[in-house]
């Protein structure tokens, strides 16, 4: 009888141990998952900062701090859509646009996929996504301004973002290069910001000119987008008063995109998908901006 009692106790302990194992370790493994952001880290001059570790990055999802697990250099390819202003307002700047964009595509095309889209009158694809540097350079070299035409910047950003939704590249960037000429659109900036966030596309806007505000719908919505678009998508606005600094600005952007970090962080399992992921720097003098890896926001 004593032996039977001891055996019963041993079995009971074993059963409880098995239950405890099933209810803790697998639960913990299933309750925590990983998220990924591609992050630019630049100094006060806009140049990439190298050698950062996990302690330098602060990630928040919908305002909630997440633990950074590991950091590495981002090597995943990028889809880059270059939107270029060839409206009448760009006629005096077209030579600078050709030169600056030719060097930009030469730097960024290898290993990535690039498209060139013109903005005059309506968004027009000059070259669809390719890594063929010659095709891209030839398209940029043939740019000319269309007389008596306006620009369709907002429409082009919206339509390009929707087009990127059909592509599976983990990183996507839209780079509009445009003047302060006439804008034609019926769209609202908030709708464009929303689709950028939904598709995890970073908007880096390179503007040339003064860009005075107006209550005319197209100009007003462009003014709003100049601020909300880059800020809400993990991109930036590069503001130039003249085209003379365009080539340097585009080369600096190329260095930034080529030097991004891949930041992996822990996030709890949840039925509610986080709407926003944001990164900030824990290092003085370092500015960070980034976007989630594409396909993760709805996972």
WOWO-V81611 format. One record per pair of residues at least 24 apart in sequence whose C-alpha atoms are under 10 Angstrom apart, sorted by the first residue. I is the first residue (numbers start at 0). J is the second residue. D is the distance in whole Angstrom. If there is no record, write none. Layout:
# WOWO-V81611
i	j	d
I	J	D
I	J	D
This chain:
# WOWO-V81611
i	j	d
27	267	10
27	268	10
28	268	10
29	267	9
29	268	7
30	266	9
30	267	6
30	268	5
30	269	8
31	265	7
31	266	6
31	267	5
31	268	6
31	269	9
32	264	8
32	265	6
32	266	5
32	267	6
32	268	6
32	269	10
33	66	10
33	67	10
33	68	9
33	263	7
33	264	6
33	265	5
33	266	6
33	267	8
33	268	9
33	295	10
34	60	10
34	65	10
34	67	9
34	68	10
34	262	8
34	263	6
34	264	5
34	265	6
34	266	7
34	267	10
34	276	9
34	291	8
34	292	8
34	295	7
34	296	9
34	298	10
35	67	10
35	68	10
35	69	10
35	70	10
35	261	7
35	262	6
35	263	5
35	264	6
35	265	9
35	266	10
35	276	10
35	290	9
35	291	6
35	292	6
35	293	9
35	295	8
35	296	10
36	70	10
36	73	10
36	170	10
36	199	10
36	259	10
36	260	8
36	261	6
36	262	5
36	263	7
36	264	8
36	276	8
36	277	9
36	278	8
36	288	10
36	289	6
36	290	5
36	291	4
36	292	5
36	293	9
36	295	9
37	70	10
37	71	10
37	72	9
37	73	7
37	75	9
37	169	9
37	170	8
37	233	9
37	256	10
37	259	6
37	260	6
37	261	5
37	262	6
37	263	9
37	278	10
37	288	9
37	289	5
37	290	6
37	291	6
37	292	6
37	293	10
38	70	10
38	72	10
38	73	9
38	233	9
38	234	10
38	255	10
38	256	9
38	258	9
38	259	5
38	260	5
38	261	6
38	262	7
38	277	10
38	278	8
38	279	9
38	287	7
38	288	6
38	289	4
38	290	7
38	291	9
38	292	10
39	73	10
39	233	9
39	234	9
39	254	10
39	255	6
39	256	7
39	257	9
39	258	7
39	259	5
39	260	6
39	261	9
39	278	10
39	285	10
39	286	8
39	287	5
39	288	5
39	289	6
39	290	9
40	255	8
40	256	10
40	258	8
40	259	7
40	260	8
40	279	9
40	280	8
40	285	6
40	286	6
40	287	5
40	288	7
40	289	9
41	255	7
41	258	10
41	259	10
41	280	10
41	284	8
41	285	6
41	286	5
41	287	7
41	288	9
42	283	9
42	284	6
42	285	5
42	286	6
42	287	9
43	283	10
43	284	6
43	285	7
43	286	8
44	251	10
44	284	10
44	285	10
45	248	9
45	251	7
45	252	8
45	254	10
45	255	8
45	285	9
45	286	8
46	251	7
46	252	9
46	254	7
46	255	7
46	258	10
46	285	10
46	286	10
47	251	9
47	252	9
47	254	7
47	255	6
47	256	9
47	257	9
47	258	6
47	259	8
47	285	9
47	286	10
47	287	10
48	255	9
48	258	8
48	259	9
48	260	10
48	285	8
48	286	9
48	287	10
49	258	8
49	259	9
49	260	9
50	260	10
51	260	9
51	282	9
52	260	10
52	262	10
53	262	8
53	263	9
53	264	9
53	281	10
54	280	9
54	281	7
54	282	9
55	279	9
55	280	6
55	281	5
55	282	6
55	283	10
55	285	9
55	287	10
56	262	8
56	264	10
56	278	7
56	279	6
56	280	5
56	281	6
56	282	8
56	287	8
57	262	10
57	264	10
57	277	8
57	278	6
57	279	5
57	280	6
57	281	7
57	282	10
57	287	9
58	262	9
58	263	10
58	264	8
58	265	10
58	276	7
58	277	6
58	278	5
58	279	7
58	280	9
58	289	10
59	264	10
59	266	10
59	273	10
59	275	8
59	276	6
59	277	5
59	278	6
59	279	9
60	266	9
60	272	10
60	273	6
60	274	7
60	275	6
60	276	4
60	277	6
60	278	9
61	272	10
61	273	6
61	274	6
61	275	5
61	276	6
61	277	8
62	273	10
62	275	8
62	276	8
62	277	8
63	266	10
63	273	10
63	276	9
63	277	10
64	264	10
64	265	10
64	266	9
64	276	10
64	277	10
64	278	10
65	263	10
65	264	6
65	265	6
65	266	6
65	267	9
65	276	10
66	263	9
66	264	6
66	265	5
66	266	8
67	262	7
67	263	6
67	264	4
67	265	7
67	266	10
68	262	8
68	263	6
68	264	5
68	265	7
69	261	8
69	262	6
69	263	5
69	264	7
69	265	10
70	260	7
70	261	6
70	262	5
70	263	6
70	264	9
71	259	9
71	260	6
71	261	5
71	262	7
71	263	9
72	257	9
72	258	7
72	259	6
72	260	5
72	261	6
72	262	9
73	170	10
73	256	9
73	257	8
73	258	7
73	259	6
73	260	5
73	261	5
73	262	9
74	110	9
74	257	8
74	258	9
74	259	8
74	260	9
74	261	8
75	110	9
75	111	9
75	168	8
75	169	7
75	170	7
75	259	10
75	261	9
75	292	10
76	108	10
76	109	9
76	110	6
76	111	5
76	112	8
76	168	7
76	169	7
76	170	7
76	171	9
76	257	10
77	107	9
77	108	9
77	110	8
77	111	5
77	112	6
77	113	8
77	168	6
77	169	7
77	170	5
77	171	5
77	172	7
77	256	9
77	257	9
78	107	10
78	108	9
78	110	10
78	111	6
78	112	5
78	113	6
78	114	8
78	128	8
78	129	9
78	130	10
78	163	8
78	166	9
78	167	9
78	168	6
78	169	8
78	170	6
78	171	5
78	172	6
78	173	8
78	200	9
79	104	9
79	107	8
79	108	9
79	111	8
79	112	6
79	113	5
79	114	6
79	115	9
79	128	8
79	129	10
79	163	10
79	170	9
79	171	6
79	172	5
79	173	6
79	174	7
79	200	10
79	201	10
80	112	8
80	113	6
80	114	5
80	115	6
80	116	7
80	124	10
80	126	10
80	127	9
80	128	8
80	156	9
80	159	7
80	160	9
80	163	9
80	171	8
80	172	6
80	173	5
80	174	6
80	175	8
80	202	10
81	113	7
81	114	6
81	115	5
81	116	6
81	117	9
81	124	10
81	126	10
81	156	10
81	159	10
81	172	9
81	173	6
81	174	5
81	175	6
81	176	7
81	203	10
82	114	8
82	115	6
82	116	5
82	117	6
82	118	7
82	122	9
82	123	9
82	124	9
82	125	10
82	151	10
82	152	8
82	155	8
82	156	8
82	159	9
82	173	7
82	174	6
82	175	4
82	176	6
82	177	8
82	204	9
82	205	10
83	115	7
83	116	6
83	117	5
83	118	6
83	119	9
83	122	10
83	123	10
83	139	9
83	142	9
83	150	10
83	152	9
83	155	10
83	174	8
83	175	6
83	176	5
83	177	6
83	178	9
83	205	10
84	116	9
84	117	6
84	118	5
84	119	6
84	122	10
84	142	9
84	143	9
84	144	8
84	145	10
84	149	9
84	150	7
84	151	9
84	152	8
84	175	8
84	176	6
84	177	5
84	178	7
84	179	10
84	180	9
84	206	10
85	116	10
85	117	6
85	118	6
85	119	5
85	120	9
85	142	7
85	143	6
85	144	4
85	145	6
85	146	9
85	148	9
85	149	9
85	150	8
85	176	10
85	177	8
85	178	9
86	117	9
86	118	7
86	119	5
86	120	7
86	121	10
86	143	8
86	144	5
86	145	5
86	146	7
86	147	8
86	148	5
86	149	5
86	150	6
86	151	9
86	177	9
86	178	9
86	180	8
86	181	8
86	182	10
87	119	8
87	120	10
87	143	9
87	144	5
87	145	5
87	146	5
87	147	6
87	148	5
87	149	7
87	150	8
87	178	10
87	180	8
87	181	9
88	119	10
88	144	8
88	145	9
88	146	9
88	147	9
88	148	8
88	149	8
88	150	9
88	177	9
88	178	7
88	179	7
88	180	5
88	181	7
89	119	10
89	143	9
89	144	6
89	145	9
89	146	10
89	149	10
89	150	10
89	177	8
89	178	6
89	179	9
89	180	8
89	207	9
89	242	10
90	143	7
90	144	5
90	145	8
90	146	8
90	178	10
91	144	9
91	242	9
92	143	10
92	144	9
92	177	10
92	178	8
92	207	9
92	241	9
92	242	6
92	243	9
92	245	10
93	139	10
93	140	10
93	142	7
93	143	7
93	144	7
93	242	9
94	140	9
94	142	9
94	143	9
94	242	9
95	241	10
95	242	6
95	243	7
95	244	9
95	245	7
95	246	8
96	139	8
96	140	9
96	142	8
96	143	10
96	176	8
96	177	9
96	242	8
96	243	10
96	245	8
96	246	8
97	136	9
97	137	10
97	138	9
97	139	6
97	140	6
97	141	8
97	142	7
97	143	9
97	246	10
98	136	10
98	139	8
98	140	8
98	245	9
98	246	7
99	139	9
99	242	9
99	243	10
99	244	9
99	245	6
99	246	4
99	247	8
99	248	9
99	249	7
99	250	8
100	135	9
100	136	8
100	139	7
100	140	9
100	176	9
100	245	9
100	246	7
100	249	7
100	250	9
101	132	9
101	133	10
101	135	8
101	136	5
101	137	8
101	138	9
101	139	6
101	140	7
101	246	9
102	136	8
102	139	10
102	246	8
102	247	10
102	249	8
102	250	8
102	253	10
103	136	9
103	246	8
103	247	10
103	248	10
103	249	6
103	250	6
103	251	10
103	252	9
103	253	7
103	254	10
104	130	9
104	131	9
104	132	7
104	133	9
104	135	7
104	136	7
104	139	9
104	249	10
104	250	10
104	253	9
105	130	10
105	131	9
105	132	6
105	133	8
105	135	8
105	136	7
106	132	9
106	249	10
106	250	8
106	253	7
106	254	9
106	257	9
107	132	9
107	250	10
107	252	10
107	253	7
107	254	9
107	256	9
107	257	8
108	132	6
108	133	10
108	135	8
108	136	10
111	168	9
111	170	10
111	171	10
112	168	9
112	171	10
113	171	10
113	172	10
113	173	10
114	138	10
114	159	10
114	173	10
115	139	8
115	174	10
115	175	10
116	155	8
116	156	10
116	159	9
116	175	9
117	142	9
117	143	10
117	144	10
117	150	9
117	151	9
117	152	9
117	155	9
117	175	10
117	176	10
118	144	10
118	145	10
118	148	10
118	149	8
118	150	5
118	151	5
118	152	6
118	153	9
118	154	9
118	155	7
118	156	10
118	175	9
118	176	10
118	177	9
118	182	10
119	144	8
119	145	7
119	146	9
119	147	9
119	148	6
119	149	6
119	150	5
119	151	6
119	152	9
119	181	10
119	182	9
119	183	10
120	145	9
120	147	9
120	148	6
120	149	6
120	150	6
120	151	6
120	152	10
120	182	9
120	183	8
121	148	9
121	149	9
121	150	7
121	151	6
121	152	9
121	154	8
121	155	8
121	183	9
121	184	10
122	150	9
122	151	6
122	152	8
122	153	10
122	154	7
122	155	5
122	156	9
122	158	8
122	159	9
123	151	10
123	155	8
124	155	10
124	159	10
148	180	10
148	181	8
148	182	10
148	183	10
149	180	7
149	181	5
149	182	6
149	183	6
150	177	9
150	178	9
150	179	9
150	180	7
150	181	6
150	182	5
150	183	6
150	184	9
151	181	9
151	182	6
151	183	5
151	184	6
151	185	10
151	217	9
152	176	9
152	177	8
152	181	10
152	182	7
152	183	8
152	184	8
152	217	10
152	221	8
153	182	8
153	183	8
153	184	7
153	185	9
153	186	7
153	187	8
153	188	8
153	191	8
153	217	8
153	220	8
153	221	7
153	224	8
154	182	10
154	183	8
154	184	6
154	185	8
154	186	7
154	187	10
154	191	9
155	184	10
156	191	7
156	192	10
156	194	10
156	195	9
156	202	9
156	228	10
157	186	9
157	188	9
157	190	8
157	191	6
157	192	9
157	193	10
157	194	7
157	195	8
158	191	9
158	194	10
159	195	10
160	191	9
160	194	7
160	195	6
160	196	10
160	197	9
160	198	7
160	199	9
160	200	7
160	201	10
160	202	10
161	191	10
161	194	8
161	195	9
161	197	10
161	198	8
162	198	10
163	195	10
163	198	8
163	199	10
163	200	8
164	194	10
164	195	10
164	197	9
164	198	6
164	199	9
164	200	9
164	293	9
164	294	9
165	198	10
166	293	10
167	293	8
167	294	8
168	292	9
168	293	7
168	294	9
169	199	9
169	200	10
169	291	9
169	292	5
169	293	5
169	294	7
169	295	9
170	199	8
170	200	7
170	201	9
170	290	8
170	291	8
170	292	6
170	293	6
170	294	10
171	198	9
171	199	7
171	200	5
171	201	7
171	202	9
171	290	9
171	292	9
171	293	8
172	199	9
172	200	6
172	201	5
172	202	6
172	203	7
172	232	10
172	233	10
172	234	8
172	256	9
172	290	10
173	200	7
173	201	6
173	202	5
173	203	6
173	204	8
173	234	9
174	201	9
174	202	6
174	203	5
174	204	6
174	205	7
174	234	9
174	235	10
174	236	10
174	249	10
174	252	10
175	202	8
175	203	7
175	204	5
175	205	6
175	206	8
175	236	10
176	203	9
176	204	7
176	205	5
176	206	6
176	207	8
176	237	9
176	245	9
176	249	9
177	204	8
177	205	7
177	206	5
177	207	6
177	208	9
177	242	10
178	205	9
178	206	6
178	207	5
178	208	6
178	209	9
178	210	8
178	239	9
178	240	10
178	241	9
178	242	9
179	206	7
179	207	7
179	208	5
179	209	7
179	210	5
179	211	8
179	218	9
179	221	10
179	240	10
180	207	10
180	208	9
180	209	10
180	210	8
180	218	9
181	217	8
181	218	8
182	215	10
182	216	9
182	217	6
182	218	6
182	219	10
182	220	10
182	221	8
183	216	9
183	217	6
183	218	8
183	221	10
184	216	8
184	217	5
184	218	9
184	220	9
184	221	9
185	216	7
185	217	7
185	220	9
186	216	9
186	217	8
186	220	8
186	221	10
187	216	9
187	217	8
187	219	9
187	220	6
187	221	9
187	223	9
187	224	9
188	217	10
188	219	9
188	220	5
188	221	7
188	222	9
188	223	6
188	224	5
188	225	9
188	226	10
188	227	8
188	228	8
189	220	9
189	223	8
189	224	8
189	227	8
189	228	8
189	231	10
190	224	10
191	224	8
191	227	9
191	228	7
192	224	8
192	227	7
192	228	5
192	229	9
192	230	9
192	231	6
192	232	7
193	228	9
193	231	9
193	232	9
194	232	9
195	228	8
195	229	10
195	231	8
195	232	6
195	233	10
196	228	9
196	231	7
196	232	6
196	233	9
196	274	8
196	275	8
196	276	10
196	290	9
196	291	9
196	296	9
197	232	9
197	274	8
197	275	9
197	293	9
197	294	10
197	296	8
197	297	9
198	232	10
198	290	10
198	291	9
198	292	10
198	293	7
198	294	8
198	295	10
198	296	8
198	297	10
199	232	7
199	233	9
199	275	10
199	276	10
199	289	10
199	290	6
199	291	6
199	292	7
199	293	6
199	294	8
199	295	9
199	296	8
200	229	10
200	232	6
200	233	8
200	234	9
200	289	10
200	290	7
200	291	9
200	292	9
200	293	8
201	228	9
201	229	7
201	230	9
201	231	9
201	232	5
201	233	5
201	234	5
201	235	8
201	288	9
201	289	8
201	290	7
201	291	9
202	227	10
202	228	6
202	229	5
202	230	8
202	231	9
202	232	6
202	233	7
202	234	5
202	235	7
202	236	8
203	228	8
203	229	6
203	230	9
203	232	9
203	233	8
203	234	5
203	235	5
203	236	6
203	237	7
203	252	9
204	228	8
204	229	7
204	234	8
204	235	6
204	236	5
204	237	6
204	238	8
205	235	9
205	236	6
205	237	5
205	238	6
205	239	7
205	245	8
205	248	8
205	249	8
205	252	10
206	236	7
206	237	6
206	238	5
206	239	6
206	240	8
206	241	9
206	242	9
206	245	9
207	237	9
207	238	6
207	239	5
207	240	5
207	241	6
207	242	6
207	243	10
207	244	9
207	245	8
208	238	8
208	239	6
208	240	5
208	241	6
208	242	8
209	238	9
209	239	8
209	240	6
209	241	9
210	238	10
210	240	10
229	288	10
230	288	9
230	289	10
231	275	9
231	277	9
231	290	10
232	275	9
232	276	10
232	277	9
232	288	9
232	289	8
232	290	7
232	291	10
233	276	9
233	277	8
233	278	9
233	287	9
233	288	5
233	289	5
233	290	5
233	291	9
234	287	10
234	288	7
234	289	7
234	290	8
235	288	8
235	289	10
259	287	10
259	288	10
259	289	9
260	289	9
261	289	10
261	291	10
261	292	9
262	289	10
262	291	9
262	292	10
263	291	10
263	292	10
271	297	10
272	296	7
272	297	6
272	298	7
273	297	8
273	298	10
